[in-house]
């Protein structure tokens, strides 16, 4: 039986419409990002250009290109350059021009630290679109691989061992160089080249050891301060109760470097971090505060801490930078990684109702546990007891459960759908800028969906 088919006519003179405005649907993400960038204040970027030499590409176009690339999973400057030829959406953004990968990479590196105002401006636009009004948030963190291998990490013990070996080899090479008879030198060996290679390695090891010593001193000062605070708290409780404190006296920290202290030779500001499912990764800890109603990221920051205990204060500090018109956080939820008495009291101080899990909950809870209400709360209950009681109520359980369908899906889409599992740049300052870029890209992608839903 014969069928008629639509033939791909590649000889047509008008394969594409003559205007780029006709290339994309009205609700396409690329159109939306172009419109949003047009409303941003790009004066600081434009003023940074000296106006000498060849004409530069418009910062608005390059910024739009970066935003769209990160929102669609294209992070490499080389892949973005290729997309200016192969992607209809990218050709629309660039107006059929083709900035090369060096131009794109240089623009990103040059202005990465200046993206935070755009993050806030886009949230303000979301408020003006009647989409965002901050009140309830969920806070969480995820490990993002650093642009460095964990096999390039050098521990203090191994550094000392390799340093000793290299120094012995240098001494041996120098003795061979002093001998008049060169017959003992293996064929193909160049003593000057071997000496230079070892001296460079010794220089790198010396630098690494200095960094390890600095971190050890920093750790000791922090642990000493914590130890003093524990002793003071122990003494305070003893005076209040009139009884001698029970239990062991907190052990004082020991100064100095430990054999397992290490630094990464590729990105010394990254850290070895445990990951879910077991194992370790050379990474950074990327944090996000997500609005529960819209799933927009309203605050982001990056830390070198392996756990989340100390990240509540930085998250609140970032939220305070937002314009007052966006609203004030009234309730916040976080998993057990954020739980501590200090963090609960911090929420009370900030006038935020906390829903922080005090421990890991078992799966498949019984019906009695899921729908039961706790006993009435004592009038003199402290902040931690009050929060634990709140989490046992039906409303508290329902509110905490929303964390799993807000901040966790955001990280899931960023890592599994967009494919952002590794920072391209190195150093805490650069990866912070790149995480801001990821947050902007996510918000633009999410806003494009929300505005169509509300239309």
N, C-alpha and C positions, 0 to 999 in steps of 0.2 A: 504494500500500500504506500503510495507516494504522498509526501507532505511538503508544503511550501515552508521555507525557512526565511527568517530575516537575515539578509546578507550583511556582513561587516564591510561596508564600503570605505576602504582606506584611501581611496583616490579622491574623495570629496574635497573641494576647495574650502569648505566651511565645516570642517570636522568639529570645531569648537565655536561657540558664539563669539562674535567680534569684540564684545565688551566683557571684562572680568566680572562685572556686576550680574551678568546672566549665568555665571558658572555654578553658583551655589543656591540651594533652597533658602528661603527667607529666614528660617529658624536655625540655620547651620551654626555650629559652635564658632567657626572662624569669623563669621559676620558679627556675632555677639562680642567676641573678644576685641575686634577692631573698634566697635562702638564704645566699649568700656574704656579702652586705652585712650580714646579720643576725649574722654571726660576727666582723665587724670592730669594733675599738674606736673608736667615734665620739664618745668623751667630749670631745675637743678641739673638735669641731664644735658639740656641744650646749651646752658651757660658754660658747661665744662669743655665745649669745643672751642678751639682758638680761632677758627675761621681762616686758617692758613692752609696752603696746599690744595690738593684735589678736594672736590665736594664730597662730604661724608653722607652716608645713608642717614635718613631721618631716624632719630632715636625711637620715635613712636613705632615705626615699622619693625625695627630690630627687637624692641621690647615685646611687641605683639607676636613676633615670630618665636621668641623664647617662651612666652606664656602658652602659646598654642602647642609648641613642641612638647613641653612638660605636661600639658593637659592631655596629650594623646600618646604619650609614651616614647617620644623621640627626644632624647637628652643630648646625644652626641652632636657637636657642631658639624662634623663631617656628614652625618646623616641628615641634619637640617639643610645643609648645602645641597645635598642630593635631592631632598624633597622640593627644593625650589624649582627643579626641573620635572619631577615625576608626580608631585601631588597637586591636584587642582586647587585644594583649599589653601595650600602654602603659596601657590602662584597668585591666588587672589590676595593674600596678605601682603606679599612683596610687590604687588602690582606688576608682575611678570619680570621683575629684576632678579638678579642672582648673586647676593652677597656670598663671598667665599667663606670657608670654615674658619680661617684666621680672623676675619672681620667679626664673625659671630662669637668666636671664643674670646677675642679681645674685649668685645663689648660686654660680655657676661662677666669676665674677670674684673673689668674696670668699674662696673657699676653694681656689682653684687652686694656690696655693703650699703647701698642706697635704696634697697628694695622695700625696707620696712614701711616707709610712708605710703607706698603703693598698696601694701597689704591692708593698712588701716583705711586708706581712701576707698578701696573696693568694698570693705565692710560698710562704710558710710553710704556708698551707693546702694548696697543691698537694703539698708535701712530706708533710704529714700524710695526704693521700689516696694516698700511695705512688706518686705520679706523677713528681715532680721530685727528682732527685739530681744536682746540678751536678758536672761533671767535664770535659766537652768542650764548647767553645763556638765560635761563629763570629761575627766582628765585621765590621760593614760600616756604611756611611752612605748616605743618600739626600738629595737636594735637595728641600725642601718650599717651595713658593712662599710668600713673605711676603704679608701683607695690605697690599701696596703695589705700585705700578706702577714698572717700571724706567724709564719715561718721566718719572717724577718725581725722577729722580736729577740732581743739580746738580754739575757739575765745577767745579774751581777756576778754570780758564780762562774758562768760560762765565759763572761767577758774577761775575768781575771785569768782564767785558764788559757784562753786564746792569746791574751796579751803576753803572758809568760812564754808561750810557745813561739810567738812571733819575735819577741826580743832575742830569744835563743837563736832563732834562724838568722836574724840580722847580724848577731855577733859571729856566727859561723860564716856568713857570706863575707863579712869584713875581713876575717882571717884568711879566707881563700884569696881575696883580692890582694892581700899583702904578700902572698907567696910569689916568689920569682918564677917558679915552675907552674905553668898554667895547665899542665897535663892532667891534673886531678879534677878540673872543671868539666862536667858532662857536656857532650856535644849539644849545641843549640841553646845552652844557657847563657843569658846575659846578666852578669852580676848587677850592673847599674839598674837594669829593668826590674830584677827581682827585689832589689833594695827599695826602689821607688814604690812598688806594689805593696810591700809590707809596711812601709812608712805611712802610706795612705790608710791602710787598714788600722794601724796603731792610732792614727789621728782620729779616725771614726770611732774607735773603741773608747778613746780618752773622752771624746765629746759625749758619748753615750753614758759613760760612767759618771761624768759631771751631772748629767740630767737625772740619773738614778739617785745620786747623792742629794740633789736638790729636792726631789720628790720625797725621799726618806726624811729629810729634815722638816719638810712641810707636813708630812703625815705625823711625825712625832709631836710637833707643836699643836696640831689639831687634837691628837689623842691626849696630850697633857692637859689641854683646856677642858676636854670632856671629863677627864679623871678628876680634876679639881671641882668641876660642877657636880659630879656624882657624890664626892665627899661632902660638899656643902649641903646637898639635898639630904644626904644621910644624917648629917648633924642637925639640920632643921627639923626633920621628922622625929629625931630623938628628943629634941627640946620640947616639941609640941606634945608628945606622948608622955614625957617624963620617964621614959624607960630607955635602957641601953639598946641600940640598934642590933637586930639579929642578923645572922648571915655573915658571909665572908666580906671582909673589907675589900673594895675594888682594887685590883692589882694595878700598880703604876706601869705606864708604858715604858718600853726600853728604847733608847735612842739608837741610831745607827742603821746601816744598810743590812738588809737580809739577802741571803743568796738567791732567793727566788724573785726579788725585785727586778723589774725589767723595763725596757723601753724599745719601741719599734724603730728600726733604722730608716724606714721609708716615710712613715708619718708618726713622728714622736709624740704628737698630741692625741693620737687615738689610743684606745685601751683594749686589752683582752677582756671580753665580756662573756658571761654565760648566756646561752640562748635556750629558748623553750625547746623541749624535746631532748635536751642533753647536748654536751659539747660546748666549745668556746669559739669565739669569732673576734677578729680585730675590728672594732666597731666604735660607733658613737651611739649615745642614747638620745633619740629624737623624741621630744615631748610635744603634745598637742592638747589644747582645750577645745572641745567641740560643743557647739550649741545643740541641745537635745531636740529642739523643734525643727531645725533646718539642716542639721548635720554639717554646718559650715564651721571651719576651723577659725576660732576667734582669737587664739593666741598660740604661738609656737616658740620653742627654744630648743637648743641642743646642749647636752651636758656630757661630761666625761665620767660621771658617776655610773657605776655598774648597776645600782638599784635606784628605786624611785623615792626613797625616804626623804631626801632633801629637795625634792622638785616641786613641792606645793608652793613654797614661798616664791620661787622664780616665776611660776605660772601666774600667781596673783599679781606679781609685779608687772608682768606683761599685760595683764587684763586692765591694770590701772592706767596704761598708756592710751586706752581707747577713749574716744570722745564720749562725754556724758550722755549724749543723745541716744547712744546705742543701748543704754540701759545698764543696770547694775546686777551683778551676779547675786542671786538670793539663795540658790541651792546648788550644791556640787556633789558629784559622786565620783568615787575612785575605788580601785581594787585594793586588795590587802597589802600590796607593795607600798602603798602610801600611808599605811596605818602607823600611828604613834600618838602618844598622849600630847606631844608638842604640836603635831599637825592638827589634831582635833581642837586644841585650844587656839591655834592660829585661825581656824575657820570661825570660831566664836568671836575672836577679836575683830575679824574682818566683817562680822555680821553676816556670815554665810552659813546656812544650815548644812552640816556635813553628812554625807552618806558614804562612809569609808568602811569597807569590810574589815572586820577585826581579825579575820582568819579565812582560810579556804573552806568553802562550803562543799559538802558532799553532793554528788549528782543524784538524781532520782529520789528527791525527797518525798516522804509519805504525804498523803492528803491532809493528815492532821497537822503536820509541820507547815505545810504550804498555806493553809487557811486559818490557822489558829492565831489568836491574839495573846500577847504576853500579859503577865500580871501587871497591875498598876505600878507606876514608877514612884519610888520614894521621893519625898519633897526635897530632901537634902542630897540628891544624887549629883555626882560630879559630871563634867562634860562628856567624858568617855562612856560612863554608864548610861547617860541620857541618849547618846548616839546609838549605842548597842541596842537599847530598848526600842528606839525609833526604827531600826533596821528589822526588828522582829514583828512590827505591825504590818498589816496588809498593805497599807499605803506605802510604807517604807520599803517593803519587798518589791512592790510594783515599780517604785521609782528607781531602786537600785538595778532592777532587771533591764531598764532602758539603756544602761551602759553598754550592754552586749549588742544592742542594735543601733548604736550611734557611733561611738569612737572606734570600736573594733572593726566594723565594716569599712570605715574610712581608711584605716591602715591596711585592711585587706585589699581594697581596690587599688590603693597606691602601690602596694608591693606586688600583688598578683595579677592585676589587670593592666595597670600602666607599666609595671615591670621595674619600678624604682626600688631596687634592693641594695644599691651601692652608690655612695657619693662619688662624683667624678673628681672633686677637688680635695685638697689636703689641708689640714690645719683647722682648729676649732672655729676660727673667724670665718674661713671660707665655707665650711660645711654649714655653719649657721645661716649664712647668706643663701646657700643652695636650698636649705630646708625652708627658708622663707619663700623661695621661688616655687618649691613644691606646694606649699600651703596656698599661695596665690593661684597656682594652676588648678588645684583641687576646688577652690572656692569658685573660680570662674566656670569650671565644668559643672559644678553643683548648681550655681545660680542660673545657668542656661536651662537646666531641667526645671528648676522651681518656677521660673518666670513663665514657662510654657504651661505648667500645671495650673498656675493662678490666672492665666489668660482667659 
